Amino acid sequence: MERIIIDADPGIDDAAALAVAINHPDLDVQLVTTVAGNVTVDKTTNNALKILEFFGKANQIPVAAGAEQPLVKPFEDAARIHGESGMRGYDFPEPTTKPVPQSAVTTLHETIMNSPEPITLVPTGSYTNIGLLLAQYPEVKGQIKQIVAMGGTLGRGNMTSAAEFNVFTDPDAAKIMYQAGIPIVMIGLDVTMKALLTPSTLETINQMNRAGKMLHDIIISDGDQNAAGVAMHDVNTIFYLRHPESVTTTPYWIDIQTNGPALGETVADVRGAYHDGQTNALVGTDIDAAAFNRWFIAQVEQMD
């Protein structure tokens, strides 16, 4: 089993990614940390607890609440996409469990350093917690196997014309992460906008089981969809972890714009002209969308 930590801002697609990860037989989720992003951190933490309780995992996987705002820029949420609660579409009971008392950064540090083997980080929200962790505890770098991050784009953004939402939310933290020297896989809009969950997939899971009904109801409430389907951006990170052969990646050097009209842009040195041939990320550029849909159905089918 691969040991992973999910750092998220649930969020409908974060919730779907979390549901798949905690129920996957080959993934060992050691910790869930939360951050302000799609909605405020009190709401993202509450939503993470709701998902864990839904699947009976709340006493098995700790949740630690993290950063309330980005490192530098003002906070802007995405409640227009995910609803005021961050996870509209299904009537979850209020969670009875609580996050651990320590902060996300402290808990991340302890979990990573106490791991018997290097651990994979899967940030699916803004990277504020990751940036703070790497700045405050640089010794964790040797204990991080890789970072598989949802965020960024080589083309058009979804927050501005240049920037994808997660990177735009905290570009300064993204810059720290990309400059840390840790292996990074960037699963951005170039992949996630191709791997839409189709109406057929959603109808299939709706008829499948209790988990399928819940996931169907929150996914169809997502504001990021069209007639072809719904973009479940964060789920693509979990798909990549188990099926990297279905995602085309290209090594690039990624720089992050932290000011000006291109704030939050992920700039790839596609010509290899500025970094002496060095790269700092594997960047997802294509995906087998049909395989992604089949895989998602199979994951929901084996959920309780």
PyMOL commands that set and color helices and strands:
alter all, ss='L'
color gray80, all
select helices_A, chain A and resi 12-23+41-54+79-82+104-114+128-136+138-143+165-169+171-178+189-192+199-206+210-219+235-242+244-246+289-301
alter helices_A, ss='H'
color red, helices_A
select strands_A, chain A and resi 2-8+27-34+63-65+119-123+144-150+184-187+196-197+225-226+229-231+247-252+254-256+266-268+281-287
alter strands_A, ss='S'
color yellow, strands_A
deselect
rebuild
show_as cartoon
